[in-house]
Amino acid sequence: MKRMRSKQLLPVLSAILLASGALAEDNLTKLGQFKTTGVTEFTTIAQDGPAANSVRNILRTIELPPGFTIDLYALVPDARHMAMAPQGTALFVGTKKEKVWVVMDRDGDNIGDEVKDFAPSLTFDIPNGVAFSDDGFLFIAERNRVMMYPAAEFFHESPDVVAIPIVPQGGLIPAIT
């Protein structure tokens, strides 16, 4: 009986996975054509509470040379690499998971006030390489593609940003035959 359920469940799970992959690819196509995806919600990370207090308590134990200070800038899950936007308005943080985060210091006190996901309609695959070009384009290197986001610094407040594949999905790692 268990084997029969597994055989019935496998096609359903496969269809769900294919549909979510197709939806992500459809969203990427829409963004590349300057269209909206219909996604309106961001994931935000609270910057206060027990997690922030725990980090601050650890920071108090670090011995620093005279004249140096240390403080928490922002809580960002799974952070790997960071790139400050050219105008200094936002810090983009790549991860070892499926999100790129944007940190904003809205009041200019050198502490991140808001952390939210960048381009929430897209699914990233280990987007740990984030960098800005001299002309302000954000490049994100993932496990198996490289994407470019023109003017990301100015449009990260919207869930839909222009996304242009530089190296398309599957273009970095050759297919095994």
TORKOL-4160 file (C-alpha; in steps of 0.2 Angstrom, whole numbers, padded with zeros to 4 digits, m for minus):
177
<pt num="1" X="0000" Y="0000" Z="0000"/>
<pt num="2" X="0014" Y="0012" Z="0005"/>
<pt num="3" X="0023" Y="0009" Z="m0012"/>
<pt num="4" X="0007" Y="0013" Z="m0021"/>
<pt num="5" X="0005" Y="0029" Z="m0012"/>
<pt num="6" X="0023" Y="0034" Z="m0017"/>
<pt num="7" X="0020" Y="0030" Z="m0035"/>
<pt num="8" X="0004" Y="0041" Z="m0035"/>
<pt num="9" X="0013" Y="0055" Z="m0025"/>
<pt num="10" X="0028" Y="0056" Z="m0037"/>
<pt num="11" X="0019" Y="0062" Z="m0052"/>
<pt num="12" X="0010" Y="0075" Z="m0041"/>
<pt num="13" X="0026" Y="0082" Z="m0034"/>
<pt num="14" X="0034" Y="0082" Z="m0051"/>
<pt num="15" X="0020" Y="0092" Z="m0058"/>
<pt num="16" X="0021" Y="0105" Z="m0043"/>
<pt num="17" X="0040" Y="0107" Z="m0045"/>
<pt num="18" X="0039" Y="0109" Z="m0064"/>
<pt num="19" X="0025" Y="0122" Z="m0062"/>
<pt num="20" X="0035" Y="0132" Z="m0049"/>
<pt num="21" X="0050" Y="0132" Z="m0060"/>
<pt num="22" X="0039" Y="0137" Z="m0075"/>
<pt num="23" X="0032" Y="0151" Z="m0065"/>
<pt num="24" X="0049" Y="0157" Z="m0060"/>
<pt num="25" X="0055" Y="0157" Z="m0078"/>
<pt num="26" X="0039" Y="0166" Z="m0083"/>
<pt num="27" X="0042" Y="0179" Z="m0070"/>
<pt num="28" X="0060" Y="0181" Z="m0077"/>
<pt num="29" X="0054" Y="0183" Z="m0094"/>
<pt num="30" X="0041" Y="0197" Z="m0089"/>
<pt num="31" X="0054" Y="0206" Z="m0079"/>
<pt num="32" X="0066" Y="0206" Z="m0094"/>
<pt num="33" X="0052" Y="0214" Z="m0105"/>
<pt num="34" X="0049" Y="0227" Z="m0092"/>
<pt num="35" X="0032" Y="0219" Z="m0086"/>
<pt num="36" X="0025" Y="0216" Z="m0069"/>
<pt num="37" X="0023" Y="0199" Z="m0061"/>
<pt num="38" X="0009" Y="0202" Z="m0049"/>
<pt num="39" X="0020" Y="0199" Z="m0034"/>
<pt num="40" X="0017" Y="0213" Z="m0021"/>
<pt num="41" X="0024" Y="0206" Z="m0005"/>
<pt num="42" X="0041" Y="0207" Z="0002"/>
<pt num="43" X="0049" Y="0197" Z="0015"/>
<pt num="44" X="0056" Y="0208" Z="0029"/>
<pt num="45" X="0068" Y="0204" Z="0043"/>
<pt num="46" X="0065" Y="0212" Z="0060"/>
<pt num="47" X="0080" Y="0222" Z="0066"/>
<pt num="48" X="0076" Y="0222" Z="0084"/>
<pt num="49" X="0071" Y="0209" Z="0097"/>
<pt num="50" X="0080" Y="0193" Z="0104"/>
<pt num="51" X="0091" Y="0190" Z="0089"/>
<pt num="52" X="0098" Y="0207" Z="0088"/>
<pt num="53" X="0101" Y="0208" Z="0107"/>
<pt num="54" X="0110" Y="0191" Z="0106"/>
<pt num="55" X="0122" Y="0198" Z="0093"/>
<pt num="56" X="0125" Y="0214" Z="0102"/>
<pt num="57" X="0129" Y="0204" Z="0118"/>
<pt num="58" X="0142" Y="0194" Z="0108"/>
<pt num="59" X="0149" Y="0210" Z="0101"/>
<pt num="60" X="0152" Y="0217" Z="0119"/>
<pt num="61" X="0164" Y="0203" Z="0122"/>
<pt num="62" X="0176" Y="0207" Z="0108"/>
<pt num="63" X="0191" Y="0216" Z="0113"/>
<pt num="64" X="0196" Y="0230" Z="0101"/>
<pt num="65" X="0211" Y="0242" Z="0100"/>
<pt num="66" X="0209" Y="0259" Z="0108"/>
<pt num="67" X="0198" Y="0271" Z="0098"/>
<pt num="68" X="0189" Y="0257" Z="0089"/>
<pt num="69" X="0170" Y="0252" Z="0091"/>
<pt num="70" X="0159" Y="0238" Z="0084"/>
<pt num="71" X="0140" Y="0237" Z="0083"/>
<pt num="72" X="0127" Y="0228" Z="0073"/>
<pt num="73" X="0123" Y="0235" Z="0056"/>
<pt num="74" X="0109" Y="0223" Z="0051"/>
<pt num="75" X="0103" Y="0205" Z="0054"/>
<pt num="76" X="0103" Y="0197" Z="0037"/>
<pt num="77" X="0100" Y="0178" Z="0035"/>
<pt num="78" X="0113" Y="0167" Z="0027"/>
<pt num="79" X="0123" Y="0182" Z="0022"/>
<pt num="80" X="0139" Y="0178" Z="0011"/>
<pt num="81" X="0144" Y="0193" Z="0000"/>
<pt num="82" X="0139" Y="0212" Z="0000"/>
<pt num="83" X="0139" Y="0226" Z="m0013"/>
<pt num="84" X="0135" Y="0244" Z="m0008"/>
<pt num="85" X="0125" Y="0253" Z="m0022"/>
<pt num="86" X="0135" Y="0266" Z="m0030"/>
<pt num="87" X="0125" Y="0281" Z="m0023"/>
<pt num="88" X="0126" Y="0273" Z="m0005"/>
<pt num="89" X="0107" Y="0271" Z="m0004"/>
<pt num="90" X="0107" Y="0252" Z="m0001"/>
<pt num="91" X="0117" Y="0237" Z="0003"/>
<pt num="92" X="0114" Y="0221" Z="m0007"/>
<pt num="93" X="0118" Y="0205" Z="0001"/>
<pt num="94" X="0120" Y="0188" Z="m0008"/>
<pt num="95" X="0117" Y="0172" Z="0002"/>
<pt num="96" X="0120" Y="0153" Z="0001"/>
<pt num="97" X="0101" Y="0150" Z="m0001"/>
<pt num="98" X="0087" Y="0157" Z="m0012"/>
<pt num="99" X="0087" Y="0176" Z="m0008"/>
<pt num="100" X="0096" Y="0192" Z="m0011"/>
<pt num="101" X="0093" Y="0205" Z="0003"/>
<pt num="102" X="0093" Y="0224" Z="0002"/>
<pt num="103" X="0098" Y="0233" Z="0018"/>
<pt num="104" X="0093" Y="0251" Z="0019"/>
<pt num="105" X="0099" Y="0264" Z="0032"/>
<pt num="106" X="0084" Y="0276" Z="0030"/>
<pt num="107" X="0089" Y="0288" Z="0044"/>
<pt num="108" X="0107" Y="0290" Z="0040"/>
<pt num="109" X="0113" Y="0283" Z="0057"/>
<pt num="110" X="0124" Y="0270" Z="0050"/>
<pt num="111" X="0113" Y="0256" Z="0056"/>
<pt num="112" X="0102" Y="0246" Z="0044"/>
<pt num="113" X="0084" Y="0250" Z="0048"/>
<pt num="114" X="0075" Y="0239" Z="0035"/>
<pt num="115" X="0080" Y="0222" Z="0027"/>
<pt num="116" X="0069" Y="0215" Z="0014"/>
<pt num="117" X="0071" Y="0203" Z="m0001"/>
<pt num="118" X="0076" Y="0209" Z="m0018"/>
<pt num="119" X="0066" Y="0204" Z="m0033"/>
<pt num="120" X="0054" Y="0193" Z="m0023"/>
<pt num="121" X="0046" Y="0186" Z="m0039"/>
<pt num="122" X="0062" Y="0178" Z="m0044"/>
<pt num="123" X="0069" Y="0162" Z="m0036"/>
<pt num="124" X="0088" Y="0163" Z="m0035"/>
<pt num="125" X="0100" Y="0148" Z="m0034"/>
<pt num="126" X="0114" Y="0152" Z="m0022"/>
<pt num="127" X="0115" Y="0170" Z="m0026"/>
<pt num="128" X="0132" Y="0173" Z="m0017"/>
<pt num="129" X="0140" Y="0184" Z="m0029"/>
<pt num="130" X="0134" Y="0202" Z="m0029"/>
<pt num="131" X="0143" Y="0216" Z="m0037"/>
<pt num="132" X="0140" Y="0233" Z="m0045"/>
<pt num="133" X="0148" Y="0239" Z="m0062"/>
<pt num="134" X="0155" Y="0256" Z="m0064"/>
<pt num="135" X="0139" Y="0261" Z="m0073"/>
<pt num="136" X="0128" Y="0256" Z="m0058"/>
<pt num="137" X="0121" Y="0239" Z="m0065"/>
<pt num="138" X="0119" Y="0226" Z="m0051"/>
<pt num="139" X="0126" Y="0209" Z="m0056"/>
<pt num="140" X="0122" Y="0193" Z="m0047"/>
<pt num="141" X="0131" Y="0177" Z="m0050"/>
<pt num="142" X="0121" Y="0161" Z="m0045"/>
<pt num="143" X="0126" Y="0143" Z="m0045"/>
<pt num="144" X="0122" Y="0141" Z="m0063"/>
<pt num="145" X="0118" Y="0158" Z="m0071"/>
<pt num="146" X="0123" Y="0177" Z="m0070"/>
<pt num="147" X="0110" Y="0190" Z="m0070"/>
<pt num="148" X="0111" Y="0209" Z="m0073"/>
<pt num="149" X="0099" Y="0222" Z="m0064"/>
<pt num="150" X="0100" Y="0239" Z="m0072"/>
<pt num="151" X="0096" Y="0253" Z="m0059"/>
<pt num="152" X="0093" Y="0241" Z="m0045"/>
<pt num="153" X="0099" Y="0254" Z="m0033"/>
<pt num="154" X="0084" Y="0265" Z="m0038"/>
<pt num="155" X="0070" Y="0252" Z="m0041"/>
<pt num="156" X="0073" Y="0239" Z="m0027"/>
<pt num="157" X="0058" Y="0247" Z="m0018"/>
<pt num="158" X="0047" Y="0238" Z="m0031"/>
<pt num="159" X="0045" Y="0219" Z="m0031"/>
<pt num="160" X="0047" Y="0220" Z="m0050"/>
<pt num="161" X="0064" Y="0225" Z="m0056"/>
<pt num="162" X="0071" Y="0223" Z="m0074"/>
<pt num="163" X="0081" Y="0207" Z="m0075"/>
<pt num="164" X="0092" Y="0202" Z="m0089"/>
<pt num="165" X="0101" Y="0186" Z="m0091"/>
<pt num="166" X="0120" Y="0188" Z="m0095"/>
<pt num="167" X="0123" Y="0169" Z="m0094"/>
<pt num="168" X="0107" Y="0160" Z="m0094"/>
<pt num="169" X="0102" Y="0146" Z="m0082"/>
<pt num="170" X="0113" Y="0131" Z="m0086"/>
<pt num="171" X="0125" Y="0141" Z="m0096"/>
<pt num="172" X="0139" Y="0140" Z="m0083"/>
<pt num="173" X="0140" Y="0121" Z="m0080"/>
<pt num="174" X="0140" Y="0110" Z="m0096"/>
<pt num="175" X="0126" Y="0097" Z="m0097"/>
<pt num="176" X="0132" Y="0079" Z="m0093"/>
<pt num="177" X="0128" Y="0068" Z="m0108"/>
